[in-house]
Amino acid sequence: MEATPFRKRLVSVFAEVGGLTNFSIRFFKEFWRPPYEIGEVLKHLRELGVKTFPIVSVTGVIIGLVLTIQSYPYMAMFGAEAFVPYLVSISVLRELGPVLTALIFAGRVASGVGAELGSMRVTEQIDAMETMAIDPFHFLVVTRVFACVLVLPLLTVYVVFLALGGCYFAMTIEQDMPVSLFITQILEIIDLKDVAAGIGKTFIFGFLVGVVGAYKGYHAAKGTEGVGKASTTSVVLASLLILVIDMVLVKVSMLLWPVS
């Protein structure tokens, strides 16, 4: 019996999930095995982190500005405009900052890693490394994924600070709020559990971005079309996984650190 298009698509999805799972398991096995390519990790930290700063800088400021401008009139209707910094700080730290930074990071980094490794695959550079007794997975994949895990939390902290700066700028326009009062309100509402819930999940997001981009590029099909497909599908899959995993992590964080 000929398989229906739906059945073929379903089989393809399960094959993709299985392949990505095996790829992730192999990463954890290879991660602890020497040699440790510290130089390569530092190089990728510079490439993936520093070059992402401009776009996340703009994003961070805009998040704080827009969220404050949008929420201030509605809070003022109930005489609660003084609580806008509380609302913005919690929203940015626990959810908006980590997720939006991860999605931007996925758009830039997952596509780049997928295209780079895909190009190396189709030009047989990965095969050449194997013939020279160099483990391409350890040298190319582990270093990039580990760099993503390290750099995304740092970018998220940077975005959160910029978003709070944007919030303060909007509040000074609305009611000329002193900076000392703004900082006091932020410190009153933010707790260690909020930092753990917000920044902690970015380590997982960074791993997802790195491993998806590396998986798609490492197994890219032959030809330029395969490289383009690896780059595009890396962004789509990484973004989708970030949103799905975030939904799970939000519930987990609420169980571990309930709002008090």
ABEGO torsion letter per residue (X at the ends): XBBBAAAAAAAAAAAAAAAAAAAAAAAAAAAABOBBBAAAAAAAAAAAAAAAAAAAAAAAAAAAAAAAAAAAAAAAAAGAAAAAAAAAAAAAAAAAAAAAAAAAAAAAAAAAAAAAAAAAAAAGAAAAAAAAGBBAAAAAAAAAAAAAAAAAAAAAAAAAAAAAAAAAAAAAAAAGBBAAAAAAAAAAABBAAAAAAAAAAAAAAAAAAAAAAAAAAAABBBEAAAAAAAAAAAAAAAAAAAAAAAAAAAAAAAAABBBX
